[in-house]
Amino acid sequence: MSNDTHIYVRSQAEFEYAKKKRAEEMRGHLATFAIMIFLTLIAFTMVAAGFSVYLIVPIILLLAGIQVVLQLYYFMHLSGKGHGMVAFFLFCGIFVAFITILTFVTIIWW
């Protein structure tokens, strides 16, 4: 019948493994969050210190790109098992977009 449900009860070893895996994942998320806060502080410090705009803009864009990659990899769970092909196509798309933008900027400003 369609009302039959299967209840799966984990063993103690499976429970401990899942608990350890979640703890490792949370540690990675916290470390990544701390890195992103640090990168943001670097950007704010550069702006507050009054550095040249020609120095600030490329560095802020670089820091923003690093943060995008970190967010995709850790917070969108691309580091998980079975997401290799998705991550591959996503990063290839980002690479093609970067090359396209770089090409147009070079054509316009050169």
N, C-alpha and C positions, 0 to 999 in steps of 0.2 A: 504494500500500500504506500501511498505517497506520504502518509503521516509517520512512517517509520523514520526515526532519527538515530544517528549513531553518535554516541557520546564517547569521546576519546579522553582518557585520563593519562596525564603524563607521569612517567616514573620520576623518582627523585633525581636520577642522573640527568634526565632530559630537562628537568626544572632547573637544576644547578647550571647546566650548560647554557640555557636560555638566559638565566640571570647574569652569568658572566659575560655573555655576548652583548646584552643590553648595557651593562656597565662599561664595557670597552667602547661601545658606540657613543654613549653619553660623554665619556672622557674625550673622545675625538671631537664631538660637537662643541664641548666647552673650550677645548684648545683652539679650534678653528674660530670660534666666536671671539676669543681673546686676541688672536692674531688680527682679525678684522677690526676690532676696536683700536688696536695699536696702529694699524695702517690709517685709520680715520684720524687718529690723533696726530700722526705725522703730517697729514694733509692740512689739518686745521692749524698746526704749529707753523707750517710753511707760509700759510696765508697771513696769519697773525704777525709773523716776524717781518713781513713786508718784502719778501724776496721778489725778484723780477718776474713779471707775468710770463716771459718766455721760458723761464725755468719751472715755474709752478704748474703751468698747464700740461706739459708732457708728463711730469711726474704724477700729477693727480690722475691723468688718464691711465697711466701704467698701474697705479695703485687700485683704481676702479676695475681695471681688467683682471687683476689678481683676485680682487674680492668676488667678481662674477664667477671666476673659475672655482674658487673655494666654496661659494654658495651652491653652485651646481653639483660639485663633487660630493660635498658632505651633507648639506641640508636638503638637497633634492635626491639623495640616496643613490647617486650614480656610482658610488664606490661599492655598492652591494653586489652580491653574486647574481649573475644573470642579466646585468645591465651593460655589459661590455659593448654590444652592438649599438645600443641606444646612445651610449656615451661617444662611441666612435663617430656616428653620423652627426651628432650634435656638435662635437668639436670640429669635424670637417666643415660643417655649415658655418661655424664661427670663423674658421680660417678663410673660407671663400669670401665671406662678408668682409673680413678685414682686408684681404687682398683687393677686393673691389673698391672699397672706400679709399684705400691707399692709392690705387690707380687713378681714381677720379681726382683726388686731392693733388696728386703729382701732375696730372694733365692740366688742371685749372691753375695751379700756382707756379708752374715751372715755365 
